[in-house]
Amino acid sequence: MTVPILAYTVNTLHRWHTADSAPVIALDTLLSQTFTTHQHSSGKVVCIMSAEEDCADAVFVHIKPQIWQHTETTGQDKYLELSETADRRLLCQHQSDNSLYCLRLEAENATLDKKLLFSLLFYSVLFIAFFIYTGNLFKDAAVLRSSALNEIRHGHLPAFTLSKKSYLEPLAHSLQNMTARVAELTHFQTEIAETICHDIKTPVARMHFIAHQLDKKGDPQTAQQLMRNLGEIEDNINEYLMLAQNHYTPDEMAYENFNLADFLHQMVDLFTQDNQLTFNVAVESDLIITANKRLLHRAIANLLSNAMRYAGTRINVTADVADGYCHIVVHDDGQAASQNVASRRPAESLHHSLGLSIVRRVCMQHNGHFGFSASLHGGHAATISIPITQAKE
């Protein structure tokens, strides 16, 4: 489509540039003035046609009514075209006395301008070269785009394979190196996470045995509390492994509708049993959201555990709705200002970045976002923002 459009554009511009600006004169005006001025003359300019004179060389010809076969139905001011030969014709105007004022027209032999021929040849070669070059370029770009979209869609890093002669081959080579580096780092991250989780599972198994012994020795309350904390540790380990292996995919997301106030109160009750902090939940009792309950539980649990490490006396959990999003905020009353001054690192990096990475990933899988800022209570505020309703694909 590009080549024909360019050819048409160049041809149009060429015709505009070379077009003659010849004056335009009305035919009736031209004929009237000519025959009025040369009414009684005869020659090569103006000629009166008769039986003896055929006016073969005249430009203007006056044909008397006796010479041509006119009809009464011929209207006034009508133009007639009379053919003399294949390349000669008369363009005539019917007069009131039934005579004709005619202008002889001769077909010119069309000669092709050599400059025009050269211009057409040059532009044709230019268009062909442009078509070949851009065709290969667009083809390679389409290969890169298709490779990126199709392979990433299926969870694979794209290969970005092009011909060695391709203009975009250096770019494809750089992308290959980058994807190889990303794959190497991802594999290394997975190995580290699996190693750490494996090392944690070993003492957790021993603590399960200790809790079992406590239950046998008549301390079931302590054993139950210990088992509950061990269960939370194991859940965290599984979530970390899923994060490291990139198993948080939209295909595995199962959404359900539930009451957010009841959900948050149940979560807070699990944390109030093992510490002396005060937990406050300020959520409307009839607020219903659509989310993956398991992943949202893990995200809020991480934020509560994180807040407990920095809170002084209390932790506040609030939730409100704005612009179609539900904003769940976990506040602590720690000394955020003093922490930021004592450390040169960003405020978020002072907290456990792995737990916050899981929270951020959960928000992304819910088509939402995660925020971390200073709280009005003196500490930090971690905000989970997810849509009230999830779009169905």
C-alpha positions in Angstrom: 0.0 0.0 0.0 2.9 2.4 0.7 4.5 2.1 -2.7 1.3 3.0 -4.8 0.5 5.8 -2.4 4.0 7.3 -2.8 3.9 6.8 -6.6 0.5 8.6 -6.9 1.7 11.4 -4.6 4.9 12.0 -6.6 3.0 11.9 -9.9 0.4 14.4 -8.7 3.1 16.8 -7.4 4.9 16.4 -10.8 1.8 17.3 -12.7 1.1 20.3 -10.5 4.6 21.5 -11.0 4.7 21.1 -14.8 1.1 22.1 -15.5 0.8 25.0 -18.0 -1.0 28.0 -16.8 -2.7 28.7 -20.2 -5.5 31.3 -20.2 -9.0 30.0 -20.5 -11.3 31.9 -23.0 -15.0 31.1 -23.6 -15.6 29.6 -27.1 -18.6 31.8 -27.9 -16.6 35.0 -27.1 -13.7 33.8 -29.2 -15.9 32.9 -32.2 -18.0 36.1 -32.0 -15.0 38.4 -31.9 -13.2 36.6 -34.6 -16.0 36.5 -37.2 -17.1 40.1 -36.4 -13.6 41.4 -37.1 -13.0 39.3 -40.3 -16.5 39.3 -41.7 -15.5 40.0 -45.3 -12.1 38.6 -45.3 -10.9 35.2 -46.5 -7.6 33.5 -45.8 -5.8 31.1 -43.7 -7.1 32.6 -40.4 -10.8 33.1 -41.3 -12.4 31.4 -44.3 -16.0 31.2 -45.7 -16.7 27.7 -46.9 -18.3 27.3 -50.3 -18.5 24.9 -53.1 -15.3 26.2 -54.5 -13.5 26.8 -51.2 -13.1 24.0 -48.6 -11.0 26.2 -46.2 -8.6 23.3 -45.6 -5.9 25.6 -44.1 -8.1 28.1 -42.2 -8.2 28.2 -38.4 -11.7 29.7 -38.3 -14.4 28.5 -40.7 -17.7 30.1 -41.5 -20.2 27.6 -42.9 -23.3 29.0 -44.7 -26.7 27.4 -44.2 -26.6 26.1 -47.8 -23.5 24.1 -47.2 -24.5 22.0 -44.2 -27.7 20.1 -43.6 -29.3 21.8 -40.7 -32.6 21.1 -39.0 -35.1 23.4 -37.4 -34.9 21.4 -34.1 -31.3 22.6 -33.8 -31.5 25.0 -30.9 -29.8 28.4 -30.6 -26.4 28.6 -29.1 -25.8 24.9 -29.5 -22.4 23.5 -30.2 -21.7 21.0 -32.9 -18.7 18.9 -33.6 -18.0 18.0 -37.2 -15.3 15.4 -38.1 -13.3 16.1 -41.2 -10.6 13.4 -40.9 -9.4 11.1 -38.2 -7.2 13.8 -36.7 -9.1 16.9 -37.7 -12.5 18.2 -36.5 -14.6 21.4 -36.4 -16.1 22.7 -33.2 -19.0 24.9 -34.3 -21.5 27.3 -32.8 -25.0 27.5 -34.3 -25.9 31.1 -35.2 -29.3 32.8 -35.6 -29.1 32.7 -39.4 -28.5 28.9 -39.3 -24.9 29.4 -40.2 -22.0 28.0 -38.2 -19.0 29.6 -36.7 -16.3 26.9 -36.4 -12.9 26.5 -34.8 -10.7 23.8 -36.5 -9.0 21.5 -34.0 -6.2 19.2 -35.0 -5.1 16.3 -32.8 -1.4 16.7 -31.8 1.0 13.8 -32.0 1.6 13.0 -28.4 5.3 12.9 -27.8 6.7 11.6 -24.5 9.0 14.0 -22.8 12.4 12.4 -22.2 12.6 14.2 -18.8 9.3 12.7 -17.8 10.4 9.3 -18.9 13.6 9.6 -16.9 11.7 10.8 -13.9 9.2 7.9 -14.0 12.1 5.4 -14.4 14.0 7.0 -11.5 11.0 7.0 -9.2 10.1 3.4 -10.2 13.6 2.2 -9.2 13.5 4.2 -6.0 10.1 2.7 -5.1 11.3 -0.8 -5.8 14.4 -0.3 -3.6 12.4 1.3 -0.9 9.9 -1.6 -1.1 12.6 -4.3 -0.8 14.4 -2.5 2.1 11.3 -1.6 4.1 9.7 -5.0 3.4 12.6 -6.8 5.0 12.7 -4.4 7.8 9.0 -4.6 8.6 9.2 -8.4 8.3 12.0 -8.6 10.8 10.2 -6.3 13.2 7.1 -8.5 12.8 9.2 -11.5 13.7 10.4 -9.8 16.9 7.0 -8.7 17.8 5.4 -12.1 17.2 8.2 -13.8 19.1 7.8 -11.5 22.1 4.0 -11.7 22.2 3.5 -15.4 21.6 6.2 -16.8 23.7 5.8 -14.5 26.7 2.1 -15.2 26.6 2.9 -18.9 27.2 5.3 -18.1 30.0 8.5 -18.5 27.9 11.3 -16.0 27.3 11.3 -15.1 23.6 14.2 -16.4 21.4 14.4 -13.3 19.1 16.0 -15.2 16.2 16.7 -13.3 13.0 19.0 -13.8 10.0 22.6 -12.8 10.3 22.1 -10.4 7.4 19.2 -8.6 9.0 19.5 -5.0 9.8 17.9 -5.7 13.2 20.1 -8.7 14.0 22.3 -6.7 16.5 19.1 -5.6 18.3 17.9 -9.3 18.3 21.3 -10.4 19.6 21.1 -7.8 22.5 17.6 -9.0 23.4 18.8 -12.6 23.4 21.6 -11.7 25.8 19.1 -9.8 28.0 16.6 -12.7 28.1 19.4 -15.2 28.8 20.5 -13.0 31.7 16.9 -12.7 33.0 16.5 -16.5 32.8 19.8 -17.0 34.7 18.8 -14.6 37.4 15.3 -16.1 37.7 16.9 -19.6 38.0 19.3 -18.4 40.6 16.5 -16.7 42.5 14.5 -19.9 42.5 17.4 -22.0 43.7 18.1 -19.5 46.6 14.4 -19.5 47.6 14.2 -23.3 47.5 17.4 -23.6 49.5 16.3 -21.1 52.2 12.8 -22.7 52.4 14.3 -26.1 52.7 16.6 -25.0 55.5 13.6 -23.4 57.3 11.5 -26.6 57.0 14.0 -28.7 58.9 13.7 -26.8 62.2 10.0 -26.4 61.6 9.7 -30.2 61.5 11.6 -30.5 64.8 9.3 -27.8 66.4 6.3 -29.9 65.3 7.8 -32.8 67.3 8.4 -30.5 70.3 4.7 -29.2 70.2 3.6 -32.9 70.1 5.7 -33.6 73.2 4.2 -30.5 75.0 0.7 -31.8 74.3 1.6 -35.1 75.8 3.0 -33.5 78.9 -0.3 -31.8 79.6 0.2 -28.3 78.1 -2.2 -28.4 75.2 -2.7 -24.6 75.1 1.0 -24.0 74.5 1.1 -26.8 72.0 -1.9 -25.4 70.1 -0.4 -22.0 70.0 2.9 -23.3 68.8 1.2 -25.4 66.1 -0.7 -22.4 64.9 2.5 -20.4 64.5 4.2 -23.3 62.8 1.3 -23.6 60.3 1.7 -19.9 59.5 5.4 -20.4 58.9 4.7 -23.3 56.5 2.2 -21.2 54.6 4.7 -18.4 54.3 7.3 -20.9 53.0 4.8 -22.2 50.3 4.0 -18.7 49.3 7.6 -17.7 48.9 8.2 -20.8 46.8 5.3 -19.8 44.5 6.6 -16.3 44.2 10.1 -17.6 43.3 8.8 -20.0 40.7 6.4 -17.4 39.2 3.3 -19.5 39.9 1.1 -16.4 40.6 -0.5 -16.4 37.2 -4.0 -15.0 36.2 -5.1 -18.4 35.0 -4.9 -19.8 38.5 -6.9 -16.9 40.0 -10.3 -18.0 41.5 -12.3 -15.0 42.6 -15.2 -15.0 45.1 -17.4 -12.5 46.8 -17.1 -12.1 50.5 -17.6 -9.6 53.3 -14.4 -7.6 53.9 -15.2 -6.6 57.5 -15.7 -10.2 58.6 -12.6 -11.3 56.7 -10.4 -8.6 58.4 -11.8 -9.3 61.9 -11.0 -13.0 61.5 -7.4 -12.2 60.4 -6.8 -9.8 63.3 -8.1 -12.3 65.8 -5.3 -14.7 64.8 -2.6 -12.0 65.6 -4.1 -10.7 68.8 -3.5 -14.1 70.6 0.3 -14.0 70.5 1.2 -10.4 71.5 0.2 -7.4 73.6 -0.6 -4.9 70.8 -4.0 -3.4 70.3 -5.6 -4.0 66.9 -8.4 -1.7 65.6 -10.4 -2.5 62.5 -12.5 0.3 60.9 -14.4 -1.1 57.9 -18.0 -0.8 56.9 -19.9 -3.9 57.9 -21.7 -4.3 54.5 -18.6 -3.9 52.3 -18.5 -6.8 49.7 -15.5 -7.2 47.5 -14.5 -9.7 44.8 -11.0 -11.3 45.2 -9.0 -14.4 45.6 -9.4 -15.0 49.3 -6.3 -17.2 49.8 -4.0 -14.7 48.2 -5.5 -11.6 49.8 -5.2 -13.4 53.2 -1.5 -14.0 52.5 -1.0 -10.4 51.5 -2.7 -8.8 54.6 -1.0 -11.4 56.9 2.3 -10.2 55.6 1.4 -6.6 56.2 0.2 -7.3 59.7 3.3 -9.3 60.6 5.4 -6.5 59.2 3.6 -3.9 61.2 4.0 -5.9 64.4 7.7 -5.6 64.2 7.6 -1.8 64.2 4.4 -0.9 66.0 4.6 0.7 69.5 1.2 0.0 71.0 -1.4 -0.4 68.3 -2.1 -1.4 64.7 -5.1 0.1 62.8 -6.6 -1.5 59.8 -8.9 0.6 57.6 -10.7 0.2 54.3 -12.7 2.5 52.0 -13.9 2.6 48.4 -12.9 5.3 45.9 -12.9 5.3 42.1 -14.0 1.7 41.9 -11.1 0.4 44.1 -11.1 -0.9 47.6 -8.2 0.5 49.5 -7.1 -1.6 52.5 -4.6 0.2 54.7 -2.5 -1.2 57.6 -1.2 1.5 59.9 1.4 1.2 62.7 2.3 3.8 65.3 6.1 3.2 65.1 8.7 5.9 64.8 8.8 6.2 61.1 10.7 9.6 61.1 13.5 8.3 63.4 13.8 5.1 61.4 14.2 7.1 58.1 16.8 9.5 59.7 18.8 6.6 61.2 19.0 4.8 57.9 19.8 6.1 54.5 17.8 3.4 52.8 14.2 4.1 51.5 11.4 3.6 54.1 10.1 0.6 52.3 13.4 -1.2 52.2 13.6 -1.0 56.1 10.7 -3.4 56.1 10.8 -7.0 54.9 11.1 -6.6 51.1 10.3 -10.3 50.4 7.0 -10.1 52.2 6.2 -6.8 50.5 7.1 -8.4 47.1 4.4 -11.0 47.7 1.9 -8.3 48.6 2.8 -6.3 45.4 2.5 -9.5 43.3 -0.9 -10.2 44.8 -2.1 -6.7 44.0 -0.9 -7.1 40.4 -2.8 -10.4 40.0 -5.9 -8.6 41.2 -5.3 -5.8 38.6 -4.5 -3.4 41.5 -1.5 -1.7 43.0 0.4 -1.5 46.3 1.5 1.7 48.1 3.8 2.4 51.1 4.0 5.7 52.8 4.1 7.5 56.2 1.1 7.1 58.4 -0.8 9.7 60.4 -0.2 7.6 63.5 3.5 8.1 63.4 4.6 4.9 61.6 4.1 3.6 58.2 1.0 2.9 56.1 0.8 0.0 53.7 -2.0 0.2 51.2 -3.5 -2.6 49.1 -5.7 -1.2 46.3 -7.8 -3.7 44.3 -10.9 -3.3 42.1 -14.2 -3.9 43.9 -15.3 -6.3 41.1 -12.9 -8.2 38.8 -13.4 -8.1 35.1 -14.3 -11.4 33.4 -12.3 -12.2 30.3 
